[in-house]
Amino acid sequence: MRKIRSYKQLVGRLRQQRLEKGWSQRELAEETGLTQQAIARIEKGEVSPTLLTLFKVIAALDLELTLDQRR
C-alpha cells in the first residue's frame, strides 16, 4: 500500500488507476455520474472535489481510502 501525502499525489494516483483500467475520462465520468470536464479538472488538480465526489471516483476505480492516525 502506497501512502499518499499530497493532493497532487492523490490525483496522479487516480489518473494512473484510470489508465490502468483502460478507461477514458468520459468512461470514468459515466461510471461516477460526473462530467468528463469534471474528471479532467480533478486530474489536473484545478479543483478540490467534495468528499462525496472523491468517494465516487475511488469506488469506480476499485480503490480504497484509508485514514491513519499521525504519529
Buried (B, 14 or more C-beta within 10 A) or exposed (E): EEEBEEEEEBBBBBBEBBEEEEBEBEBBBBBBEBEBEBBBBBBEEEEEBEEEBBEBBBEBBEEEEEEEEEE
